[in-house]
């Protein structure tokens, strides 16, 4: 690898941070899981999402990612992604209704556990056509691709590190704010689930519109 290491690492880290911090379904679900089960439930989802992104990045670096970039694959992935967001919205609304009906905040479901968080994060990353588009655009940049596969993999590692750094701060901040504010019992649980469901519906509608318009 003839490219200077530090510029590759710095550019990749900033790229990963800039992509990870904007509001989106993954950040929304990280926050909800941190509130429901604590830091590791939320951060575990980010670890799963980063694993899915890492797989896309490696495939793109090796030239295999272009096989998934065709119109048919993009439509299929987009449809699966929208369907997943709708399912999540339904699950959260159902959870909010049950909490309201039972008159008390229910025990956290197994769905919010660490293993489920990791699997959901990986699924959300792997089924998102926009994640694939990001890696095709990022890895395809001339300043990266001209240095060969080793340099691309360094950039990939730096991007993932940037996303993980943001996730660490985001998850920790949510847990800290929750502890300072104190738990609100049933109404806190209902409110968080309803808000997250509304966000998932919004992201699903936005994604569907973008998919139909492209």
N, C-alpha and C positions, 0 to 999 in steps of 0.2 A: 504494500500500500504506500503510494508516494504522496498522499495528501497529508497535510499537517493535522495532527490528532486533536489538539485543543479547539481549533475553529469548528471541526466537525462535531465535537462533543457539545460545544456551546450553542451552535446553531440548532442541533437536534434537541437539546434540552429546552431551549426557548420555544421551539416549534411544538414540542409535546405539551408544555405548560399552556401555551396560547390556545391549543385545541381543546385541552381538558377543562379549563375553567368556565367557559360560557355555559349558561343554563341549558339543560337538556335532560332527557329521560334518565340517563345514568346518574347524573348529579342529584336529580330529584329522588331517585330510589335509594341512593346512598344515604341521603339525609333521613328518609323515612326509616330505613333499617337501623341507622344509628340511634334514632329516637326509640325504636321498638326493642332492640336487643343490645345496643351498645356499639362501641367503636368497631370491634372486629366483624360484626355482621355487615356494617356498611363498607368498611375497608375491604372485606372479602369480595364484595361485588366488584369493586374497582380492580382487584387482583385478577378476577375472572375476565373482566373487560380487557385488561392489558394483555392477558394471555391470548385472547382472541385477536386483538390487534397485532400482537407479535407474530401470530401465525400468518395473518394477511401480509404483514410486512416481509416476512421471509419468503412467502410465495411470490410476492411482487419482485423482490430482489433477485430471485432465481429465474424470473421471467415467466412463472406459471400463472401469476395473478391475472394476466391479460385474458386468460381463458374464461375468467368469471366476469369480464367487463363488457360482454356483449349485451345487446338490448334484452334478449330473453332472460339471461341470468340476472340482469339488473331488476327487471320487473318481478321475477320470482322472489328474489331476495327482499325487494321492497314490500311485496305483499306479505311475506312472512313477518317482516319487521313490524308492519302496521298491525297485523293480526296479534302479534305478541303484546304490543302496547294496549290494544283493546282488551285482551285477556287480563292484563295487569290492572287496567282501570276497573274491570268488572270485579276482580278479586278484592280490590281495595274498597269499592263501594259496598260489596257484600259484607266485608269485615266491619265497615262503619255501621251498617244496618244492624248487624248482630250485636255490636257493642252498645248501640242505642237501645235495642230491644231488651237486652239482658240486664240493663240498668247498672252495669259495672264494667270496668275495663277488663277484657278477657286476657287470659294468659297468652303470651306470644306464641304464634303458631310455628310449627316446624319449618314452614315455608320461609321464615325469617332467619333460619339458622345459618351458620357459617358455610356449610357445604352447599346449601341451596343458594346462598348469595353468590358463591363463586360460579356455580353452574349457570345461574341466570345472567351474571355479568358476561360470561363467555358467549352465551347464546345471543345476547343483545349485540355484542360486538361483531360476531360472525355473520349475523343475518342482516346487518345494516349495509346497504349498498353505498351509503355515504362514507362509511369507514373505508371501504375498498377504494372509493374514489379519492379519498384523502391520501392513502398510501401510494396510489398510482401517481398522483400529482407530486407528492413529497419525494418519493424515491426517484421519480423521473426527472427531477431537476438536474440540469446540465452540470452544475457545480458539484453534485454528488455522483451522478451516474458515470461521469468520465473517469472517475478514480477506481472503478471496478467494484466487485461484490464485497471485498473486505471493508472498504470505506462505507458502503451502503449499510452493512451490518452494524458498524460503529454508530452511524446515524440512527438506525432503528433502536439500538440499545439506549441512546441518549434521549430519544423521543419518549420511550417507555419510562425512563427515569424521570423525565419532566412531568409526565402524567401522574406517576406514582407520588411525586413530591406534592403536586397539587392535591391529590386525593388524601394524602396524609394530613395536610393542613385543613382541608374541608371537613373530613370526618372528625378530626379532633376538635375543630371549632364548633361543630354541631353538638357533639357530646358535652363540651364545656358549657355552652350556652344553655343546653337543656338542664344541666345540673344546677346552674346558677338560678334559672327560672323556677325550677322545681316541677315535678310531674303534676299534671292536671287531671289525673284519674280518667274517668270515662270520657269526658268532653274533650280532653286533650287527644285521646286515642281516636275518637270520632273525627275531630277536626283535621288531624294529620292525614288520616286515611282519605277523607273527602278531598282535601286539597291535592294530595298526590294523585288520586284518581282523575281529578279535573286536569292536572298537568299532563297525565298520560293521554287523556282524550285529546287535549290540544296538540301534543306532539304527533299523535296518530293522524289527526286531520291535516296538520301541516305537511307531514310526510306523504300522505296520500295525494294531496294537491300537487306537491312537487313531483311525485312520480307520474301523475297523469299529465302534467304540463310538459314533461321532458320527452 
